[in-house]
Amino acid sequence: MGAFNFLRGKENNNLSLTDYRKIWTKFCFLDESGSLNNKKDPFFTVGFIKCSQPYYLNSKIIYERNKRHFYDEMKFNKLSKNNIDFAKFSIDAFFATRSTCFNSYSVDKEGEYFLREFGADPWKSYEDISIRVLESGIAYNEIIMVIADHILTPKDIKFEVNVKRKINDKFKRLAVAGVCRFDSKSNDLLQIADLIVGAISYDLKLSTNLILSGDKYKRRFLEYLKNNAGAKEFMNGFKSYNFNVFVDKDIRRRLPIIALDVVENEKRPSS
């Protein structure tokens, strides 16, 4: 009997160490795009790459770095003619690696939902949004380990402790084994997560005319990502077997009237 069928009938809080061969353990590499303190940037996206064996994807990137003698950090906001080819290779490697997936959650910081649910404290907001997106990606037979990009926070903010405790309390089992934050310069999978969440936020800004023409290298990378994922755009969210993008409806309300009419017409059944 496979692990999937075996654990389907078990209560989450009844999983035990004797089930270890039937429980998936996954690593989640979490990064964000945007700043909760920057009023000029209304969108905030948190996303993560989830995989059971980071070695396979990471080894591809390391091999190619050494082959090309490319040792720069990959960041969406720093895409240029000197690094876009390697960024594209990283996306190819992500989609070619088995048992690897991506989840993200984008919110409008000026939207009604964000202000009601998250708006009081920016540090708590980052924590709560991270919890929200991580919860969406945990299967009933999974225990995850979270590797998050390090950001400077006040001393009283205990991101690692709170994320683990709150998710485990909600799931009523060990769903998060641990949380640790690293400088993304030291981790290629965090850098790939940065490329993806940055591209998603950029697509939302282009769709809502927050960016009119944009940077040609960022646009090229965005189109490359969408082609690999099989997505036309991310404004209405997107879901495939290994790529799940959730966009809050408040962002969609920023669409120009003409674009909004097109979206609504596409959703209506044909005559």
DOLUMLO-325720 format. One record per atom (N, C-alpha, C): x, y, z. Coordinates in steps of 0.001 Angstrom, whole numbers, plus 500000, padded with zeros to 6 digits. Layout:
<atoms>
XYZ...
</atoms>
This chain:
<atoms>
500846498804500000500000500000500000500880501245500000500625502189499100501439503394498992501202504347500136502138505295500284502033506269501373500780507098501250500416507461499995499247508326499786497990507669500346497760506400499981496557505710500434496615505388501921497800505067502403497934504701503811497556505852504727498028507050504368497833508185505259496506508892505044495814508577503955494553509248503691493565509017504831493570507816505380492591507503506416493034507840507819494253508374507979494746508674509317494468510128509671494117510345510923493958511719511392495335512384511424495375513671511057496656514369511021497395514291512344496671514426513449497332514453514744497664513054515255497415512010514437497782510660514822499033510160514108499638511000513258500873510592512599501952510386513658502709509324513522503726509013514526505048508678513851506099508507514666507417508210514128507444506885513374506555505986513715506516504703513005506052504866511557505478506028511231505018506294509865506086506966509010507331507034509498508313507900508854508566507558507393508425506291507017508643505920505629507503506381504720506396506743505300505211507100504523504896508596504607505750509349505270505561510796505410506589511513504539506096512479503738506995513272502911507615514381503747508923514531503644509606515669504266510088516581503155509695517842503206509988518783502124510708520023502660511563520581501830512203521866502105511449522950501346511201524071502011510535525212501386511464526417501438511780526967500277512675528124500171511815529355499893511679530202500919510684531278500941511330532632500710510741533414499802511247534768499537510068535691499253510340536987499245509280537966499035509703538992497996508706539645497398508944540736496459508139541931496921508807543066497035508141544263497546508502544487499003508087545629499503508355545988500894507070546469501544506808545983502734505598546401503439505704547845503918506918548392503947507112549772504400507204550780503260507246550295502019507404551177500867506033551526500301505578552756500518504251553176500073504172553335498555505317553466497893505311553619496445505113552277495731505250551194496448505102549853495873503915549172496541502727549210495928501515548744496608501347547225496670502123546468495888501932545028495854503008544316496667502608543228497298503547542438498092503288540966497796504321540260497387504202538847497020505159538010497859504652536938498424505481535956499129505309534623498421506406533950498149506322532663497468507434531734497904507258530452497616508297529500498002508403528364496996509625527869496872509915526648496133509907525500497128509177524436496795509109523266497676509690522060496960510575521347497628511164520154497034511592519189498128511597517917497812511973516913498797513486516719498858514159516915497728515612516754497673516229517981496991516566519027497743517134520240497129518411519974496354519065518882496673520343518564496019520222518566494500519138518000493972519037517823492525519002519151491787518185520082492262518126521400491623519382522199491929519826522144493168520986522936493567522251522500492826522412521195492627523611520701491954523651521141490494522472521229489848522426521723488463522922523164488391522479523975489360522876525395489358524371525529489636524880524785490607526303524867490951527169524435489767526778523334489116527548522847487961527601523915486863526440524523486598526389525520485523527128526793485918527076527169487185527858528333487645529342528123487351529842526948487734531265526656487529531608526565486054530687526006485264530917525877483828530991527238483161530122528153483566530071529480482936530909530513483667531466530126484797532197531063485659531296532241486048530074531901486398529087532910486799528840532758488295529211533749489078529119533640490526528325534780491157527606535548490335526808536653490857525514536136491481524956536942492368523652536616492940522566536872491900521601535963491813520472536138490906519346536873491625518982538047491118517877538812491683517072539407490531515757539353490641514921539872489563515179541345489317515349542121490372515537543567490230516898543945489646517781542944489481519099543224488918519317542514487581518233542108486920518370541442485635518975542394484598519883541864483804520555542655482772521043541710481680521675542262480663522187541434479574523277540488480058523893540809481206524991539991481715524524538766482493523269538774482935522834537656483781521506537027483365520826537561482366519502537041482036519572535610481496520645535278480768520754533913480257520867532904481390521611533247482419521736532322483549520430532259484330519735533376484427518427533374485093517455532465484349517472532516483015516612531643482220516997530179482412518295529912482460518731528539482715518200528044484055518212528899485059517727528509486389516248528148486351515470528885485563514049528562485414513874527228484693514682526998483651514646525704482970514948524579483952515946524781484789516342523752485749515235523501486760514565524572487195513465524415488145512361523540487559511910523845486358510809523097485758511221521682485351512517521455485149512986520130484738513252519204485921513238519744487130513545518947488313512283518321488878512261517024489034511082516326489526510815516657490991509560516515491385509117516721492778509462518114493280509398519091492381509657520486492742508454521323492323507988522191493219506830523020492892506989524406493498506052525289493131506108526685493581504714527150493976504624527886495086503380528514495539503656529975495869502690530858495572502851532263495958501511532890496289501589534020496993500404534773497405500724536246497250499912536971496471500127538399496225498969539205496787499281540293497482498251541143498075498499542600497710497429543385497764497482544828497549497497545491498930498587546172499256498724546764500590497726547896500839497142548420499768496133549463499914494725548898499798494612547602499642493322546958499464492577546756500781491284546597500663490430546424501837490811545190502647491077544076501962491385542836502665492693542946503441493741543501502807495021543626503485494915544527504708494257545681504538494145546621505650493361546027506804492382545190506484491583544563507538492328543421508230493021542612507452493634541407507998495088541582508426495842542428507714497282542470507927497857543855508206497074544907508057497635546243507944498169546905509194497900546387510368498249547103511589499753547169511845500457546085511618501878545999511957502605545342510785503542546045510128504199545474508942504975544195509234505590544094510399506358542889510710505440541697510950504365541942511654503395540869511860502718540505510528502535541509509673501929541259508364502797540301507557504106540536507540505014539642506810504934538226507364504882538137508654504770536832509312503460536139508946502356536874509033501038536289508758500886535871507298501405536692506371501308536351504952502173535133504650503341535053505273504197533880505095503491532621505584502832532723506722502076531587507258500966531203506292500282532198505770499166531949504858499611531170503625500708531580503012501139530909501783501736529541502089502427529404503202502990528103503561501885527093503852500850527526504563499730526629504866499100526079503590499042526920502553498397526503501309499174525407500593500434525235500958501263524278500239501640523040501016501049522846502197501389521676503016500332520595502829500734519456502319499813518330502162499636517619503498498595516790503579498259516137504847499341515157505292500185514684504356501221513717504707502612514321504612502722515652504802504000516333504680504423516997505979505715517007506186506355517838507210507389518688506478507326519997506644508219520876505891509265521519506780510362521905506152511419522693506782511554523970505965511433525112506602511372526391505900512728527095505951513250527403504775514448528236504631513982529559504050514074530624504822513543531923504400514680532922504198514434533864503291515397534937503070515483535801504322516696536161504701516879536949505916516609538428505652515790539022506489515573540470506456515749541008507866516223542230507956516436542837509271515092543141509922514913542683511148513672542912511892514006543381513301513074544037513975513296544402515376513581543169516235514276543358517338514689542245518177513523541456518762512378542124518910511244541426519516510443540601518508510838540625517240510141539843516214510774538456516144510015537445516441510504536062516449509836535287515309510181535650514086509571535076512898509669533552512883510876533041513111511095531597513037510240530842514051510191531362515263509435530701516328507945530751516050507455531913515652506005532091515472505461531319514275506200531306513171505725530578511987505573529093512302506569528514512937506503527096513292505355526822514261505265527611515301504251527356516329502840527527515797502600528607515055501236528891514597500744527867513578501617527461512670501185526467511682500951525122512344501854524713513241501662523438513928500405523440514788500122524585515416498901524685516225497662524550515349497699525163514180496536525092513289496334523688512743497434523034512356497335521686511798497161520613512881497430521007514134497348520079515266498262518867515085499419519133514530500447518103514352501758518789514009502809517993513876504080518543513426504025518702511916503711519909511456503672520217510025504934520968509604505476521795510503506714522530510248507760522051511254508825521423510756509864520912511650510773522023512141510920523067511326511774524167511733511794525267510695512215526459511130512320527631510251513670528279510503514373528589509425515671529255509565515816530259508437516394531414508744516573532446507724518052532568507353518298532695506034519650532813505506519732534010504564520932534542504428521185535546503398521059534854502048520218535392501166519968534734499882521229534631499019522240535446499293523489535357498533524132533984498680523816533307499775524442532019500053523615530842499581522453531087498952521556529991498623520914530201497257521214529317496315520702529464494951519199529240494860518630528391495700517191528139495620516402529351496116516923530058497104516296531324497510516369532341496372517462532310495626517610533239494512516630532922493378516381531643493121515387531280492105514002531714492568513716531542493864512437532007494407512293533509494214513379534252494413513363535703494208513032536041492759513629535323491818513355535568490401511876535370490084511286534317490655509893533990490325508931534976490967509087535255492276508144536181492926508309537590492359509540537956491999509752539265491390509048539384490048509104538316489248508447538327487936506931538391488088506381537672489062504928537698489279504467539098489655505155539735490588504786541101490979504925542063489807505948541857488987506163542722487826505012542584486835504550541368486639503416541139485735502166541852486246501935541830487549500777542507488127500880544019487937502090544555488071502286545993487891502093546409486435502553545566485521502336545864484102500851545821483765500132544840484294498711544679483991497877545832484522498302546420485641497537547506486257498105548881485925499049548932484968499649550188484505500448550922485579500845550220486620501780550827487575503153550967486933503423550086485955504600550188485100504092550228483667504512551212482904503972551378481553504773550618480503506060550876480421506864550168479419507739549110480071508440549508481114509233548556481869510610548295481294511372547513482018512727547153481630512681545957480684513429546015479582513320544968478558513803543617479058514790543602479963515290542319480455514311541688481442513678542510482236512660541989483145511462541453482364511077542158481322509949541697480498510298540394479772511516540292479285511937539063478606511918537886479574512419538115480772512429537031481754511008536655482152510142537645482344508748537388482693508083536519481633508250536857480372507646536069479302508224534658479269509495534541479549510136533222479578509548532366480689509345532971481852508736532248482978507316531820482638506523532721482086505131532394481765505060531281480721505934531313479736505945530260478721506279528904479333507231528892480254507606527640480922506480527117481800505785528042482468504702527638483368503425527289482612503303527806481378502074527611480619501009528627480963501421529804481427500482530854481845500490532003480852499311532565480575499222533756479741499507535002480567499024535014481786499257536123482708498977535608484116499337536424485138499164536007486524498077536795487255497466537767486588496508538640487262495356537860487894494850536854487224493737536070487755494196534807488463495468534802488844496024533613489455496326532568488400497003531540488811497347530468487878497635529208488667497222528078488132497472526805488823497750525704487820498833524982488046499152523777487293499625522735488300500132521631487820500507520556488738501676520942489649502497521909489234503643522276490077503828523786490231502788524561489886502931526019489931501588526615490341501547527258491495500285527762492032500448529220492457499782530115491730499872531552492001498499532049492436498417532624493651497163533202494135497319534714494204496375535434493600496395536898493587495119537405494228495254538260495235494089538792495932493247539659494991491940539588495156491031540283494235491184541798494279491720542341495367491906543795495433492899544284494382493868543434494014494804543810492952494061543905491625493165542967491388492417542943490133491535544183489974491115544777491081490280545977491014491038547179490469492342547085490394493148548166489825493231548091488299492724547018487710492807546869486266492125548038485561492698548521484445491995549519483639490630548982483215489662549865483017488286549456482723488218548526481514488938548850480447488904548028479232489426546632479523490560546548480243491137545246480561490213544445481457489554545120482388488635544435483300487455543858482533486936544616481544485831544116480725486250542868479947487491542867479439487979541710478691488047540487479583488556540677480809488648539564481758487277539012482081486308539895482330484959539439482667484324538692481499484530539187480277483962538519479104484571537139478894485860537003479201486511535697479048485960534685480034485457535158481176484940534253482192483514533825481904482784534610481056481384534278480773481324533099479798480323532231479925480190531121478977479827531643477593480338530956476566480021531383475200478602530988474854478011531717473914476634531444473534476562530238472623
</atoms>
